[in-house]
């Protein structure tokens, strides 16, 4: 297994990568990280409000699609590792409080709506470490410089 040697400036070694959003982009990011086979654990988080009985469906579908992606990549000779072993590094979760703080690096892959991103960033501030994080959303298609996600504990 290749060694995990990534170290973002000012932080310790990356061990667990969180991906918030089990849609197309989240599935693609998770597949790419797992197929690189660098030893990272990947946690795929779903923060969307869902109807009872349907709470885990998006995460189950995402896990199945990631498994199919890894199998196909292995068939094509693009993955050296065993797809089942790589998939074993993926966990899924719905509880930000339980999982987000344990991630060394977090990708936000939510729908490009201000409401979805605002809801996530307001929650995320409570679960990220006090130091070493600068949670800023990527500039989505509907983002403008006048929009800011502020720490709700200090915003007036």
HURAJO-V933884 format. One record per residue. N is the residue number from 1. D_CENTER is the distance of its C-alpha to the mean C-alpha in Angstrom with 1 decimal. Layout:
{{N | D_CENTER} {N | D_CENTER}}
This chain:
{{1 | 22.2} {2 | 21.4} {3 | 20.9} {4 | 17.7} {5 | 19.2} {6 | 16.6} {7 | 17.5} {8 | 16.4} {9 | 19.6} {10 | 20.5} {11 | 18.0} {12 | 18.3} {13 | 17.0} {14 | 13.3} {15 | 12.9} {16 | 9.6} {17 | 6.3} {18 | 3.5} {19 | 0.3} {20 | 3.9} {21 | 6.5} {22 | 8.1} {23 | 10.6} {24 | 12.0} {25 | 9.7} {26 | 6.4} {27 | 9.1} {28 | 10.5} {29 | 7.8} {30 | 7.4} {31 | 11.2} {32 | 11.9} {33 | 10.4} {34 | 12.2} {35 | 15.2} {36 | 15.7} {37 | 16.6} {38 | 16.3} {39 | 15.8} {40 | 12.2} {41 | 10.8} {42 | 7.3} {43 | 6.1} {44 | 5.0} {45 | 6.2} {46 | 8.9} {47 | 10.9} {48 | 13.5} {49 | 17.0} {50 | 18.4} {51 | 22.0} {52 | 23.3} {53 | 23.3} {54 | 20.4} {55 | 17.7} {56 | 15.9} {57 | 16.9} {58 | 13.9} {59 | 11.8} {60 | 15.0} {61 | 15.4} {62 | 12.0} {63 | 12.8} {64 | 16.3} {65 | 15.4} {66 | 13.3} {67 | 16.4} {68 | 18.7} {69 | 17.1} {70 | 17.4} {71 | 20.9} {72 | 21.9} {73 | 20.8} {74 | 22.8} {75 | 25.7} {76 | 25.8} {77 | 25.8} {78 | 22.6} {79 | 21.1} {80 | 23.3} {81 | 21.7} {82 | 22.1} {83 | 19.5} {84 | 19.8} {85 | 19.3} {86 | 16.2} {87 | 14.8} {88 | 15.9} {89 | 13.1} {90 | 10.6} {91 | 10.5} {92 | 9.7} {93 | 10.3} {94 | 11.5} {95 | 12.7} {96 | 11.0} {97 | 14.2} {98 | 14.0} {99 | 10.5} {100 | 9.0} {101 | 12.1} {102 | 11.9} {103 | 9.0} {104 | 10.7} {105 | 8.3} {106 | 5.4} {107 | 4.6} {108 | 6.0} {109 | 6.9} {110 | 9.5} {111 | 13.1} {112 | 15.3} {113 | 17.3} {114 | 18.3} {115 | 18.4} {116 | 14.8} {117 | 13.5} {118 | 16.4} {119 | 15.8} {120 | 12.2} {121 | 13.4} {122 | 16.5} {123 | 14.8} {124 | 12.4} {125 | 15.5} {126 | 16.9} {127 | 14.3} {128 | 13.6} {129 | 16.3} {130 | 19.4} {131 | 19.5} {132 | 17.6} {133 | 15.1} {134 | 15.8} {135 | 13.3} {136 | 14.4} {137 | 12.9} {138 | 13.4} {139 | 16.8} {140 | 16.4} {141 | 19.6} {142 | 20.8} {143 | 20.0} {144 | 23.1} {145 | 24.0} {146 | 25.7} {147 | 22.5} {148 | 21.0} {149 | 18.4} {150 | 20.6} {151 | 20.3} {152 | 21.9} {153 | 23.8} {154 | 25.7} {155 | 26.0} {156 | 29.5}}
